Each structure stands twice: as structure tokens, then as C-alpha cells.
Amino acid sequence: MTKRILMGFMAFSFVALAIGPAAAQEEEPAPIFTQGQLAQLLVKQLGLAPFLPPLPTDQECIAILLANGITPTAEGWSAGAEVNRGMLARCVVQALKQEDTVQDPSNPQSWIDALAELGISFDTVGQAVSQAQPKDQPLTREVYRTTSDPLLKRDISTSDTIVTLFFAQQVIAQMPAPTPQPRPDVTPN
């Protein structure tokens, strides 16, 4: 009798454990397509990937897109936020450098209409992003050289890096020289 009660309790526990996490997951569904994923896709399509380190993060992709004037909203990017049609249209129109065709930049529907006027229909994210052409002269803050040799992985110097190094050298030159510590007397054993 107690064996049956114990078995019933164990079966009930297993069912409760199996249903519990599933119910918790249903409360907050994951976004279908995030702004971070859109940034990754745009960087590849626009030919900006060579200017980033291998396997760039969402934030690195967002930074290079911001430098090139591409944002899904007027407020900027939020890597975990879900992308809607207005945000997607805004990014594609900005990637095509056709912002002047937008009637009201604060209205997401205006961006969708501008894309329709350009003859671009988009039912999927991939279809919309594929319309963007690689940039002729991309703007970047940092340039990276990729190599498989770990001893050769270095940043290629840019003007920002050179200026930073110059100021760092000036600060180091102004620091007082370290005073040598006197050596303790050593006595033979």
C-alpha cells in the first residue's frame, strides 16, 4: 500500500517537473528576429564584415552600422529587441542611401512606402536585406586584419590609434622615474 502511494507521488512529481518549465517558457516567447540578428545580417550583406574581427558580436556589428548611418529606429539599436517591418524597411532604405525619398521619417509606414516606391517588396528579412548592395566606401572606426597566425593578430593602425598612442607616450614620459630599491645585504652562511 505504501509502495503504491510512494509510486503515485513520484509519478505526480515527474509530471509536475515536466510541465513546470514548459509553462514558464510559454509566458515569455523569444523574439522572432532580433535587432542584433539584423545587424549581423546587414554587416555581411553590406560587405562590412572584413572591417570587424572574426565572429563579431552584435554590439560590434551595431557599432559599424551606426558609423555608416544605419539604425532601425530614431533612438538607435537594441540588440535584444524584436524587429518589425518598419524597422526593417528603415534599415534597408538607409543602406540604399535613399533616405531623401521618405516623406515622414518619424512614421514607420513612411519607410515601408519608400521601399515600395523603390520597387522593393519584402516578405522575409532575407529578401529585404538582399536588396542592399555592398558599400563602396564604408565608414569604420577600427580596422582589423584577420589571420590564422596568433602571433600576427594585431590591429592595423588608424589615425585614432596613432593619436591615442601619441598621448599615451606623452603621459608616460611625464611620469616620474621609479626609484631603485636598495638591495639587502647578503651575509654568507
C-alpha positions as CSV (number, residue, x, y, z in Angstrom):
1,M,0.0,0.0,0.0
2,T,2.7,2.5,0.9
3,K,4.6,1.4,-2.1
4,R,1.7,2.4,-4.3
5,I,1.3,5.7,-2.6
6,L,5.0,6.4,-3.0
7,M,4.9,5.4,-6.7
8,G,1.9,7.7,-7.2
9,F,3.7,10.6,-5.5
10,M,6.8,10.0,-7.6
11,A,4.7,9.9,-10.9
12,F,3.0,13.1,-9.8
13,S,6.3,14.8,-9.1
14,F,7.7,13.8,-12.5
15,V,4.6,15.2,-14.3
16,A,4.8,18.4,-12.3
17,L,8.5,18.9,-13.1
18,A,7.9,18.3,-16.8
19,I,5.0,20.7,-17.0
20,G,6.5,23.4,-14.8
21,P,9.4,24.6,-17.0
22,A,7.3,24.3,-20.1
23,A,4.6,26.6,-18.6
24,A,7.3,29.1,-17.6
25,Q,8.7,29.2,-21.1
26,E,5.3,29.9,-22.7
27,E,5.0,33.1,-20.7
28,E,7.8,34.9,-22.4
29,P,8.2,33.9,-26.1
30,A,11.5,34.6,-27.7
31,P,11.5,37.3,-30.3
32,I,11.2,36.0,-33.9
33,F,14.1,38.1,-35.2
34,T,16.1,40.5,-33.1
35,Q,17.9,43.7,-34.0
36,G,21.2,42.0,-33.2
37,Q,20.5,39.3,-35.7
38,L,19.5,42.0,-38.3
39,A,22.8,43.8,-37.6
40,Q,24.8,40.6,-38.2
41,L,22.9,40.0,-41.5
42,L,23.3,43.6,-42.7
43,V,27.0,43.6,-41.9
44,K,27.5,40.6,-44.1
45,Q,25.3,41.9,-46.9
46,L,26.9,45.3,-47.0
47,G,30.4,44.0,-47.1
48,L,31.4,45.4,-43.7
49,A,32.5,42.0,-42.2
50,P,36.2,42.4,-43.3
51,F,36.4,45.5,-41.1
52,L,35.4,43.6,-38.0
53,P,37.2,40.9,-36.0
54,P,36.3,37.2,-36.8
55,L,32.9,36.2,-35.4
56,P,31.9,39.8,-34.4
57,T,29.4,40.3,-31.6
58,D,26.1,42.0,-32.1
59,Q,27.5,45.1,-30.5
60,E,30.4,45.3,-32.9
61,C,28.1,44.9,-35.8
62,I,25.8,47.6,-34.4
63,A,28.8,50.0,-33.9
64,I,29.9,49.7,-37.6
65,L,26.3,50.2,-38.8
66,L,25.9,53.3,-36.6
67,A,29.1,54.6,-38.2
68,N,27.5,54.1,-41.6
69,G,24.3,55.8,-40.6
70,I,22.0,52.7,-40.4
71,T,19.6,52.5,-37.5
72,P,16.3,50.7,-37.1
73,T,14.8,53.5,-35.0
74,A,15.5,57.1,-34.4
75,E,16.6,56.1,-30.9
76,G,19.2,53.7,-32.2
77,W,19.7,49.9,-31.7
78,S,18.7,47.5,-29.0
79,A,20.3,44.1,-29.7
80,G,17.6,42.0,-28.0
81,A,14.5,43.9,-29.3
82,E,12.3,42.4,-31.9
83,V,12.4,43.7,-35.5
84,N,9.2,44.8,-37.1
85,R,8.5,45.7,-40.8
86,G,9.0,49.4,-40.2
87,M,12.4,48.9,-38.6
88,L,13.5,46.5,-41.4
89,A,12.3,49.0,-44.1
90,R,14.2,51.8,-42.4
91,C,17.5,49.8,-42.3
92,V,17.2,48.8,-46.0
93,V,16.3,52.3,-47.2
94,Q,19.3,53.7,-45.2
95,A,21.6,51.0,-46.6
96,L,20.5,52.0,-50.1
97,K,21.2,55.7,-49.3
98,Q,17.6,56.6,-50.2
99,E,16.6,58.4,-47.0
100,D,15.5,61.5,-49.0
101,T,12.6,59.5,-50.5
102,V,10.9,59.1,-47.1
103,Q,8.0,61.5,-46.5
104,D,7.9,61.4,-42.7
105,P,11.0,59.8,-41.1
106,S,9.2,59.5,-37.7
107,N,6.5,57.3,-39.2
108,P,7.5,53.7,-39.8
109,Q,4.8,53.3,-42.5
110,S,6.7,56.1,-44.5
111,W,9.8,53.9,-44.6
112,I,7.7,50.9,-45.8
113,D,6.1,53.1,-48.5
114,A,9.6,54.5,-49.6
115,L,10.7,50.9,-50.0
116,A,7.6,50.1,-52.1
117,E,8.3,53.2,-54.3
118,L,11.8,51.9,-54.9
119,G,10.2,48.7,-56.2
120,I,11.4,46.5,-53.4
121,S,8.9,44.1,-52.0
122,F,9.8,42.2,-48.9
123,D,8.0,39.3,-47.3
124,T,11.0,38.0,-45.4
125,V,14.0,39.6,-43.7
126,G,16.4,37.9,-46.0
127,Q,14.6,39.1,-49.1
128,A,14.7,42.7,-47.9
129,V,18.3,42.7,-46.8
130,S,19.4,41.0,-50.1
131,Q,18.3,44.2,-51.9
132,A,21.0,46.2,-50.2
133,Q,24.3,46.5,-52.2
134,P,27.7,46.3,-50.6
135,K,29.1,49.7,-49.6
136,D,31.6,51.4,-51.9
137,Q,33.3,53.4,-49.2
138,P,32.2,52.1,-45.7
139,L,33.0,54.2,-42.7
140,T,34.7,52.4,-39.9
141,R,36.4,53.3,-36.6
142,E,38.7,50.3,-36.2
143,V,40.2,48.2,-38.9
144,Y,41.2,44.6,-38.2
145,R,43.4,42.2,-40.2
146,T,42.4,38.6,-39.9
147,T,44.9,35.8,-39.9
148,S,45.2,32.3,-38.6
149,D,48.7,33.0,-37.1
150,P,48.1,34.0,-33.4
151,L,51.5,35.9,-33.4
152,L,50.4,38.2,-36.3
153,K,46.9,39.1,-34.9
154,R,47.2,42.9,-34.5
155,D,45.1,45.9,-35.2
156,I,46.1,47.9,-38.3
157,S,46.9,51.4,-37.1
158,T,44.3,54.0,-37.8
159,S,44.5,57.7,-37.1
160,D,42.6,57.3,-33.8
161,T,45.0,54.6,-32.7
162,I,48.1,56.7,-33.6
163,V,46.7,59.7,-31.7
164,T,45.9,57.5,-28.7
165,L,49.4,56.1,-28.7
166,F,50.9,59.5,-29.0
167,F,49.1,60.8,-26.0
168,A,49.9,57.7,-24.0
169,Q,53.6,58.1,-24.7
170,Q,53.3,61.8,-23.6
171,V,51.7,60.8,-20.3
172,I,54.3,58.0,-19.7
173,A,57.1,60.5,-20.4
174,Q,55.8,62.9,-17.7
175,M,55.6,60.2,-15.1
176,P,58.5,60.3,-12.5
177,A,61.1,57.6,-13.0
178,P,60.8,54.7,-10.5
179,T,63.4,54.9,-7.7
180,P,65.5,51.8,-7.4
181,Q,65.1,49.8,-4.2
182,P,68.3,49.2,-2.2
183,R,69.5,45.7,-2.3
184,P,69.5,44.0,1.1
185,D,72.9,43.0,2.5
186,V,73.7,39.3,1.9
187,T,75.7,37.5,4.5
188,P,77.4,34.3,3.7
189,N,76.2,31.2,5.6
